[in-house]
């Protein structure tokens, strides 16, 4: 399997991956479901241009990217059930 390029909220949804947002000022981290983000921002919104604000300190200096843990969990699922 080749490299996965995730640039938009739609890409997150297609790859069943959460958005991880980390505040560069205080380190607070949150994860967001892309299905809910599409309702507000649309599927074509680039994740590096999300208008996010930290709930803890109010900073807008947020690092938003695909959550690698949820991406790896999706990639390691079996393609089809194994027979018993």
MODELLER restraints for C-alpha pairs under 7 A, 6 or more apart:
rsr = mdl.restraints
at = mdl.atoms
rsr.add(forms.Gaussian(group=physical.xy_distance, feature=features.Distance(at['CA:6:A'], at['CA:12:A']), mean=6.40, stdev=0.5))
rsr.add(forms.Gaussian(group=physical.xy_distance, feature=features.Distance(at['CA:7:A'], at['CA:46:A']), mean=5.58, stdev=0.5))
rsr.add(forms.Gaussian(group=physical.xy_distance, feature=features.Distance(at['CA:7:A'], at['CA:47:A']), mean=6.03, stdev=0.5))
rsr.add(forms.Gaussian(group=physical.xy_distance, feature=features.Distance(at['CA:8:A'], at['CA:43:A']), mean=6.69, stdev=0.5))
rsr.add(forms.Gaussian(group=physical.xy_distance, feature=features.Distance(at['CA:8:A'], at['CA:44:A']), mean=5.63, stdev=0.5))
rsr.add(forms.Gaussian(group=physical.xy_distance, feature=features.Distance(at['CA:8:A'], at['CA:45:A']), mean=5.39, stdev=0.5))
rsr.add(forms.Gaussian(group=physical.xy_distance, feature=features.Distance(at['CA:8:A'], at['CA:46:A']), mean=4.19, stdev=0.5))
rsr.add(forms.Gaussian(group=physical.xy_distance, feature=features.Distance(at['CA:8:A'], at['CA:47:A']), mean=5.29, stdev=0.5))
rsr.add(forms.Gaussian(group=physical.xy_distance, feature=features.Distance(at['CA:9:A'], at['CA:34:A']), mean=5.90, stdev=0.5))
rsr.add(forms.Gaussian(group=physical.xy_distance, feature=features.Distance(at['CA:9:A'], at['CA:38:A']), mean=6.64, stdev=0.5))
rsr.add(forms.Gaussian(group=physical.xy_distance, feature=features.Distance(at['CA:9:A'], at['CA:43:A']), mean=5.11, stdev=0.5))
rsr.add(forms.Gaussian(group=physical.xy_distance, feature=features.Distance(at['CA:9:A'], at['CA:44:A']), mean=6.34, stdev=0.5))
rsr.add(forms.Gaussian(group=physical.xy_distance, feature=features.Distance(at['CA:9:A'], at['CA:45:A']), mean=5.92, stdev=0.5))
rsr.add(forms.Gaussian(group=physical.xy_distance, feature=features.Distance(at['CA:9:A'], at['CA:46:A']), mean=6.44, stdev=0.5))
rsr.add(forms.Gaussian(group=physical.xy_distance, feature=features.Distance(at['CA:9:A'], at['CA:47:A']), mean=6.17, stdev=0.5))
rsr.add(forms.Gaussian(group=physical.xy_distance, feature=features.Distance(at['CA:10:A'], at['CA:43:A']), mean=4.33, stdev=0.5))
rsr.add(forms.Gaussian(group=physical.xy_distance, feature=features.Distance(at['CA:10:A'], at['CA:44:A']), mean=6.12, stdev=0.5))
rsr.add(forms.Gaussian(group=physical.xy_distance, feature=features.Distance(at['CA:12:A'], at['CA:18:A']), mean=6.49, stdev=0.5))
rsr.add(forms.Gaussian(group=physical.xy_distance, feature=features.Distance(at['CA:12:A'], at['CA:34:A']), mean=6.14, stdev=0.5))
rsr.add(forms.Gaussian(group=physical.xy_distance, feature=features.Distance(at['CA:12:A'], at['CA:66:A']), mean=6.89, stdev=0.5))
rsr.add(forms.Gaussian(group=physical.xy_distance, feature=features.Distance(at['CA:13:A'], at['CA:34:A']), mean=5.48, stdev=0.5))
rsr.add(forms.Gaussian(group=physical.xy_distance, feature=features.Distance(at['CA:13:A'], at['CA:35:A']), mean=6.45, stdev=0.5))
rsr.add(forms.Gaussian(group=physical.xy_distance, feature=features.Distance(at['CA:16:A'], at['CA:71:A']), mean=6.96, stdev=0.5))
rsr.add(forms.Gaussian(group=physical.xy_distance, feature=features.Distance(at['CA:16:A'], at['CA:74:A']), mean=6.80, stdev=0.5))
rsr.add(forms.Gaussian(group=physical.xy_distance, feature=features.Distance(at['CA:17:A'], at['CA:66:A']), mean=6.48, stdev=0.5))
rsr.add(forms.Gaussian(group=physical.xy_distance, feature=features.Distance(at['CA:17:A'], at['CA:67:A']), mean=6.37, stdev=0.5))
rsr.add(forms.Gaussian(group=physical.xy_distance, feature=features.Distance(at['CA:17:A'], at['CA:70:A']), mean=5.38, stdev=0.5))
rsr.add(forms.Gaussian(group=physical.xy_distance, feature=features.Distance(at['CA:17:A'], at['CA:71:A']), mean=5.10, stdev=0.5))
rsr.add(forms.Gaussian(group=physical.xy_distance, feature=features.Distance(at['CA:18:A'], at['CA:31:A']), mean=6.18, stdev=0.5))
rsr.add(forms.Gaussian(group=physical.xy_distance, feature=features.Distance(at['CA:18:A'], at['CA:32:A']), mean=5.61, stdev=0.5))
rsr.add(forms.Gaussian(group=physical.xy_distance, feature=features.Distance(at['CA:18:A'], at['CA:33:A']), mean=5.30, stdev=0.5))
rsr.add(forms.Gaussian(group=physical.xy_distance, feature=features.Distance(at['CA:18:A'], at['CA:34:A']), mean=6.18, stdev=0.5))
rsr.add(forms.Gaussian(group=physical.xy_distance, feature=features.Distance(at['CA:18:A'], at['CA:66:A']), mean=6.09, stdev=0.5))
rsr.add(forms.Gaussian(group=physical.xy_distance, feature=features.Distance(at['CA:18:A'], at['CA:67:A']), mean=5.38, stdev=0.5))
rsr.add(forms.Gaussian(group=physical.xy_distance, feature=features.Distance(at['CA:18:A'], at['CA:70:A']), mean=6.29, stdev=0.5))
rsr.add(forms.Gaussian(group=physical.xy_distance, feature=features.Distance(at['CA:19:A'], at['CA:31:A']), mean=5.45, stdev=0.5))
rsr.add(forms.Gaussian(group=physical.xy_distance, feature=features.Distance(at['CA:19:A'], at['CA:32:A']), mean=5.04, stdev=0.5))
rsr.add(forms.Gaussian(group=physical.xy_distance, feature=features.Distance(at['CA:19:A'], at['CA:33:A']), mean=6.59, stdev=0.5))
rsr.add(forms.Gaussian(group=physical.xy_distance, feature=features.Distance(at['CA:19:A'], at['CA:34:A']), mean=6.67, stdev=0.5))
rsr.add(forms.Gaussian(group=physical.xy_distance, feature=features.Distance(at['CA:19:A'], at['CA:64:A']), mean=6.75, stdev=0.5))
rsr.add(forms.Gaussian(group=physical.xy_distance, feature=features.Distance(at['CA:19:A'], at['CA:65:A']), mean=5.79, stdev=0.5))
rsr.add(forms.Gaussian(group=physical.xy_distance, feature=features.Distance(at['CA:19:A'], at['CA:66:A']), mean=4.85, stdev=0.5))
rsr.add(forms.Gaussian(group=physical.xy_distance, feature=features.Distance(at['CA:19:A'], at['CA:67:A']), mean=5.52, stdev=0.5))
rsr.add(forms.Gaussian(group=physical.xy_distance, feature=features.Distance(at['CA:20:A'], at['CA:29:A']), mean=6.98, stdev=0.5))
rsr.add(forms.Gaussian(group=physical.xy_distance, feature=features.Distance(at['CA:20:A'], at['CA:30:A']), mean=5.84, stdev=0.5))
rsr.add(forms.Gaussian(group=physical.xy_distance, feature=features.Distance(at['CA:20:A'], at['CA:31:A']), mean=4.51, stdev=0.5))
rsr.add(forms.Gaussian(group=physical.xy_distance, feature=features.Distance(at['CA:20:A'], at['CA:32:A']), mean=6.55, stdev=0.5))
rsr.add(forms.Gaussian(group=physical.xy_distance, feature=features.Distance(at['CA:20:A'], at['CA:64:A']), mean=5.74, stdev=0.5))
rsr.add(forms.Gaussian(group=physical.xy_distance, feature=features.Distance(at['CA:20:A'], at['CA:65:A']), mean=5.52, stdev=0.5))
rsr.add(forms.Gaussian(group=physical.xy_distance, feature=features.Distance(at['CA:20:A'], at['CA:66:A']), mean=5.83, stdev=0.5))
rsr.add(forms.Gaussian(group=physical.xy_distance, feature=features.Distance(at['CA:20:A'], at['CA:67:A']), mean=5.03, stdev=0.5))
rsr.add(forms.Gaussian(group=physical.xy_distance, feature=features.Distance(at['CA:21:A'], at['CA:29:A']), mean=5.62, stdev=0.5))
rsr.add(forms.Gaussian(group=physical.xy_distance, feature=features.Distance(at['CA:21:A'], at['CA:30:A']), mean=5.35, stdev=0.5))
rsr.add(forms.Gaussian(group=physical.xy_distance, feature=features.Distance(at['CA:21:A'], at['CA:31:A']), mean=6.24, stdev=0.5))
rsr.add(forms.Gaussian(group=physical.xy_distance, feature=features.Distance(at['CA:21:A'], at['CA:62:A']), mean=6.30, stdev=0.5))
rsr.add(forms.Gaussian(group=physical.xy_distance, feature=features.Distance(at['CA:21:A'], at['CA:63:A']), mean=5.58, stdev=0.5))
rsr.add(forms.Gaussian(group=physical.xy_distance, feature=features.Distance(at['CA:21:A'], at['CA:64:A']), mean=4.37, stdev=0.5))
rsr.add(forms.Gaussian(group=physical.xy_distance, feature=features.Distance(at['CA:21:A'], at['CA:65:A']), mean=6.60, stdev=0.5))
rsr.add(forms.Gaussian(group=physical.xy_distance, feature=features.Distance(at['CA:22:A'], at['CA:28:A']), mean=5.67, stdev=0.5))
rsr.add(forms.Gaussian(group=physical.xy_distance, feature=features.Distance(at['CA:22:A'], at['CA:29:A']), mean=4.34, stdev=0.5))
rsr.add(forms.Gaussian(group=physical.xy_distance, feature=features.Distance(at['CA:22:A'], at['CA:30:A']), mean=6.59, stdev=0.5))
rsr.add(forms.Gaussian(group=physical.xy_distance, feature=features.Distance(at['CA:22:A'], at['CA:62:A']), mean=5.60, stdev=0.5))
rsr.add(forms.Gaussian(group=physical.xy_distance, feature=features.Distance(at['CA:22:A'], at['CA:63:A']), mean=5.15, stdev=0.5))
rsr.add(forms.Gaussian(group=physical.xy_distance, feature=features.Distance(at['CA:22:A'], at['CA:64:A']), mean=6.51, stdev=0.5))
rsr.add(forms.Gaussian(group=physical.xy_distance, feature=features.Distance(at['CA:23:A'], at['CA:29:A']), mean=6.46, stdev=0.5))
rsr.add(forms.Gaussian(group=physical.xy_distance, feature=features.Distance(at['CA:23:A'], at['CA:54:A']), mean=6.09, stdev=0.5))
rsr.add(forms.Gaussian(group=physical.xy_distance, feature=features.Distance(at['CA:23:A'], at['CA:61:A']), mean=6.15, stdev=0.5))
rsr.add(forms.Gaussian(group=physical.xy_distance, feature=features.Distance(at['CA:23:A'], at['CA:62:A']), mean=4.57, stdev=0.5))
rsr.add(forms.Gaussian(group=physical.xy_distance, feature=features.Distance(at['CA:23:A'], at['CA:63:A']), mean=6.29, stdev=0.5))
rsr.add(forms.Gaussian(group=physical.xy_distance, feature=features.Distance(at['CA:24:A'], at['CA:61:A']), mean=5.79, stdev=0.5))
rsr.add(forms.Gaussian(group=physical.xy_distance, feature=features.Distance(at['CA:24:A'], at['CA:62:A']), mean=5.77, stdev=0.5))
rsr.add(forms.Gaussian(group=physical.xy_distance, feature=features.Distance(at['CA:24:A'], at['CA:63:A']), mean=6.68, stdev=0.5))
rsr.add(forms.Gaussian(group=physical.xy_distance, feature=features.Distance(at['CA:25:A'], at['CA:59:A']), mean=6.69, stdev=0.5))
rsr.add(forms.Gaussian(group=physical.xy_distance, feature=features.Distance(at['CA:25:A'], at['CA:61:A']), mean=6.86, stdev=0.5))
rsr.add(forms.Gaussian(group=physical.xy_distance, feature=features.Distance(at['CA:26:A'], at['CA:57:A']), mean=6.91, stdev=0.5))
rsr.add(forms.Gaussian(group=physical.xy_distance, feature=features.Distance(at['CA:28:A'], at['CA:56:A']), mean=6.94, stdev=0.5))
rsr.add(forms.Gaussian(group=physical.xy_distance, feature=features.Distance(at['CA:47:A'], at['CA:64:A']), mean=6.23, stdev=0.5))
rsr.add(forms.Gaussian(group=physical.xy_distance, feature=features.Distance(at['CA:47:A'], at['CA:65:A']), mean=6.55, stdev=0.5))
rsr.add(forms.Gaussian(group=physical.xy_distance, feature=features.Distance(at['CA:48:A'], at['CA:64:A']), mean=6.03, stdev=0.5))
rsr.add(forms.Gaussian(group=physical.xy_distance, feature=features.Distance(at['CA:52:A'], at['CA:60:A']), mean=6.07, stdev=0.5))
rsr.add(forms.Gaussian(group=physical.xy_distance, feature=features.Distance(at['CA:52:A'], at['CA:62:A']), mean=6.64, stdev=0.5))
rsr.add(forms.Gaussian(group=physical.xy_distance, feature=features.Distance(at['CA:53:A'], at['CA:59:A']), mean=5.63, stdev=0.5))
rsr.add(forms.Gaussian(group=physical.xy_distance, feature=features.Distance(at['CA:53:A'], at['CA:60:A']), mean=4.54, stdev=0.5))
rsr.add(forms.Gaussian(group=physical.xy_distance, feature=features.Distance(at['CA:53:A'], at['CA:62:A']), mean=6.99, stdev=0.5))
rsr.add(forms.Gaussian(group=physical.xy_distance, feature=features.Distance(at['CA:54:A'], at['CA:60:A']), mean=6.40, stdev=0.5))
